[in-house]
Amino acid sequence: DVTLINFFKSLDTHGLVCIDGAPPQSGQLLKLAKRVGWIKSTIYGHIVTIKSKENYSNIADTPIGLELHIDLPQLAYTPGFIFFHCVEQLSGSRAGAGWYSDGFAVVAHLREKFPRDFEILSKTSVQFR
């Protein structure tokens, strides 16, 4: 349908899609994800609920804002898309605020402005640990 086509156009153009007005209930994210494609389970499962907790084992479960990072890079087959659905914003906090980076734009800039560095980085094999 038109909405799904627009979703993919935005994803293709910007690498990111923001949707406003999703019902604030559990299960809505799964409905959307199933329309987009196959859902791959990670070590955390298909769907992960992230809530600020007093006793936490993952930094995502704190009110601390996260800097730019890559989710699940330790997996040989990393997620293609990651979906987030903010059901409830923690009052008075920046928790849940997102920072996003366009990796393709970064590479294009590096290739254009620093071709020697780009060449070294693109030809050097590095084992992930």
C-alpha positions as CSV (number, residue, x, y, z in Angstrom):
1,D,0.0,0.0,0.0
2,V,1.0,3.7,-0.2
3,T,2.0,4.0,3.4
4,L,4.4,1.0,3.2
5,I,5.8,2.3,-0.1
6,N,6.5,5.7,1.5
7,F,8.1,3.9,4.5
8,F,10.6,2.2,2.2
9,K,11.2,5.4,0.2
10,S,12.1,7.3,3.4
11,L,14.3,4.4,4.5
12,D,16.0,4.3,1.1
13,T,16.5,8.1,1.0
14,H,17.4,8.8,4.7
15,G,18.2,5.5,6.2
16,L,15.7,6.3,8.9
17,V,12.0,6.4,9.3
18,C,10.1,8.2,12.1
19,I,6.4,7.5,12.5
20,D,4.2,9.6,14.7
21,G,0.9,8.6,16.3
22,A,1.5,4.9,16.8
23,P,-0.9,3.6,19.5
24,P,1.0,3.6,22.9
25,Q,0.5,-0.2,23.5
26,S,2.7,-3.2,23.4
27,G,2.5,-5.2,20.2
28,Q,2.2,-2.3,17.8
29,L,5.9,-2.5,16.9
30,L,5.6,-6.2,16.0
31,K,2.7,-5.4,13.7
32,L,4.8,-2.9,11.8
33,A,7.9,-5.0,11.7
34,K,6.0,-8.0,10.2
35,R,4.8,-5.7,7.4
36,V,8.3,-4.7,6.6
37,G,10.0,-8.1,6.5
38,W,11.2,-11.2,8.2
39,I,11.8,-10.8,12.0
40,K,15.1,-12.1,13.2
41,S,15.6,-13.0,16.8
42,T,18.7,-11.9,18.6
43,I,20.1,-13.0,22.0
44,Y,17.4,-10.7,23.5
45,G,14.6,-12.3,21.5
46,H,12.3,-10.8,18.8
47,I,11.0,-7.9,20.9
48,V,12.8,-6.3,23.8
49,T,11.1,-4.0,26.3
50,I,13.5,-1.3,27.5
51,K,12.5,0.4,30.7
52,S,14.4,2.5,33.2
53,K,15.1,0.3,36.1
54,E,16.8,0.9,39.5
55,N,18.6,-2.4,39.3
56,Y,19.8,-2.8,35.7
57,S,22.1,-5.1,33.9
58,N,22.1,-3.2,30.6
59,I,22.8,0.5,30.1
60,A,19.8,0.7,27.9
61,D,17.6,0.1,31.0
62,T,18.8,3.4,32.6
63,P,17.8,7.0,32.2
64,I,21.3,7.7,30.9
65,G,21.3,9.0,27.3
66,L,23.3,6.8,25.0
67,E,25.9,8.2,22.6
68,L,26.3,7.0,19.0
69,H,26.8,3.3,18.9
70,I,26.1,0.2,16.9
71,D,23.6,-2.3,18.2
72,L,24.6,-6.0,18.3
73,P,27.9,-5.7,16.3
74,Q,29.1,-8.9,17.9
75,L,26.6,-10.9,15.8
76,A,27.9,-12.4,12.6
77,Y,24.6,-11.5,11.0
78,T,23.7,-8.1,12.5
79,P,20.1,-6.7,12.3
80,G,19.1,-5.2,9.0
81,F,16.7,-2.8,10.6
82,I,16.1,-2.0,14.3
83,F,12.7,-0.7,15.3
84,F,12.0,1.4,18.4
85,H,8.5,2.3,19.8
86,C,8.4,4.7,22.6
87,V,5.3,3.7,24.6
88,E,6.0,6.1,27.5
89,Q,8.6,8.8,27.9
90,L,10.3,9.0,31.3
91,S,9.2,12.4,32.7
92,G,11.9,15.0,32.9
93,S,14.5,12.9,31.2
94,R,16.3,12.7,27.8
95,A,16.2,8.9,28.1
96,G,14.9,7.5,24.8
97,A,16.2,10.4,22.8
98,G,17.8,9.1,19.7
99,W,21.1,9.9,18.0
100,Y,21.5,8.6,14.5
101,S,24.3,8.7,12.0
102,D,24.3,8.1,8.3
103,G,27.3,5.7,7.8
104,F,27.0,5.9,4.0
105,A,27.3,9.7,4.1
106,V,30.3,9.4,6.5
107,V,32.0,7.0,4.0
108,A,31.3,9.3,1.1
109,H,32.8,12.3,2.9
110,L,35.8,10.2,3.9
111,R,36.3,9.1,0.3
112,E,36.0,12.6,-1.0
113,K,38.0,14.6,1.6
114,F,40.5,12.0,2.8
115,P,41.1,9.5,-0.1
116,R,44.3,8.1,1.2
117,D,42.7,7.3,4.6
118,F,39.6,5.9,2.8
119,E,41.9,3.6,0.8
120,I,43.7,2.4,3.9
121,L,40.5,1.7,5.8
122,S,38.7,0.1,2.9
123,K,41.6,-2.3,2.1
124,T,42.8,-3.2,5.7
125,S,41.2,-6.4,7.0
126,V,40.4,-6.2,10.7
127,Q,39.2,-9.1,12.8
128,F,36.3,-8.2,15.1
129,R,36.8,-9.2,18.7
